[in-house]
Amino acid sequence: MPSRVFSRIKGSVASSSWRRPQAVLWAAAGVAALGLFVVLEFVARHYGLPGPITSQAREVIFPPKSGGLLYASMALMLVVVDWRQRFIAVGAAIGIDVGFLLVRWAAGIEVTEGHPFGNGALWVTLGCVVVALTRRTGRDRALLLKGAGLALLLMAGRKTGDTWLLITSTTRPTVLDQYVAIADHALGNPSWLVGRAVTATGAIGFNVLDFVYGQLPVAAVLVALYQLRNVAAERRFPRHHLVRTFLAIGLLGPGIYMIFPVVGPIFAYGDGSEHWTAVSLWQESHPSVQWAVADLWPTTPPPIGPPHPMPFDGVTPRNCMPSLHTAWATAIFIHTRRGPRALRYAGAFWLVATLAATLGFGFHYGADLLAGVVFTLTIEGALRAHDRGWDPSGVRLVAYGTTVFAALLLSYRYLPLEMAGHPWFYGPLLVLAMVSVIYAYLRTTAAWRPKPVLPRQAEPQEHASAVKPL
């Protein structure tokens, strides 16, 4: 009996000691995120642009840019409450949106930008923060604040990304597209090949891929909802889930945009999104032929010659290197591998369709995609290694992924002519570098999985009636 009491006390102490660092980590992450938003707000204001805090605050009243994302974020928050509270929250959000629609209709306000819905989801999310601070205590308060914090981070992450894109176009007057386009000859100019294929599919192929490409955050939330489905019952979040990787990619990726600004083949070598206006159901025209090297995409690959930094307009985002859509789709694929069959198929479909869209729309070069995959596996490995306490295998994985990613960027910048001149050597070498990171990630994370414990088999007993020898 005393030993049982002692074991309970020991387990309680261990659990509380584990929760204390977790609480400190959550608090530190919240303070860091808030600091980033404030810094970006000041930087954006300095350049005369709306910051992420201002843009998000406007959506309390004005039509949101993405109503679907606001509802998806609210759904992510609702994993911490029971079904009755979920129905109340969803009903309240829909009711608030209906109220906004009626007020706008009565006032004659026409929604020309953004979506006519989504304000209700933001109001409910903010309301849950108020409820957590005023009506909840202890673990219930912490759980609801975590859920609301994840929802608000996902909302603010979109605004932060938009602000980063505006900053890249304002602060990076020259782009390095010629370097990546020449290096892409080693890979067979995949954007030109897939671009012609997507163009040949017409309106159906373009709009299906455009839907997949645009709804990537919603797909990520659906996968996260599956991963977090037991949070309300277990009263805790799992140690690692897709939302962490998704936010880390969005936080770190734009920093590479500032170091390696690239606008993409459809803008640097084409006529911008004007190419798709005839078949698109909702895409606006964004011509750029006056800034392009020549109107070559997707019919004629650029000629091989010495590349140079080239000036570009102050509007088009420099958001190609690495391809974050590829990075996010890869993260979704990774996090669906342990799910049911339907989820695994959906993750594979979203990855393939996103790769086809990024190349086929002319938004990215093939080199961007290779860098995006390596970027994701390095971040995913770092998050998992952090959860394990940074053992040597985790450090090696992250160091190797970082080294390969840096080597890819340096080779695109300083060796494009050599790569284009020897495609049968450098093309397989680039792919092999990416595959080596995939192999290192799979091998390392497989060793981290807990080994199944086989039940001990009882030793055969002699029959009681057996006659013993004399």
Secondary structure, DSSP 4 states (H G I P E B T S, - for coil): -HHHHHHHHHHHHHHHHHHHHHHHHHHHHHHHHHHHHHHHHHHHHHTT---HHHHHHHTTTSPPS-HHHHHHHHHHHGGGS-HHHHHHHHHHHHHHHHHHHHHHHHHT----SS-S--HHHHHHHHHHHHHHHHH--HHHHHHHHHHHHHHHHHHHHHHHHHHHHHHHHHH--EE-HHHHHHHGGGGT-HHHHHHHHHHHHHHHHHHHHHHHHHTHHHHHHHHHHHHTTTHHHHTS--S--HHHHHHHHHHHHHHHHHHS----HHHHSS-GGGGGTTT-SSPPP---TTTSS-S-TTTSPPPP-----EE--SSS----SS-HHHHHHHHHHHHTTTS-HHHHHHHHHHHHHHHHHHHHTTS--HHHHHHHHHHHHHHHHHHHHHHHT--HHHHHHHHHHHHHHHHHHHHHHH-HHHHHH-HHHHHHHHHHHHHHHHHHHHHHHHHHSPPPPPPPPPPPPPPTTPPPP-
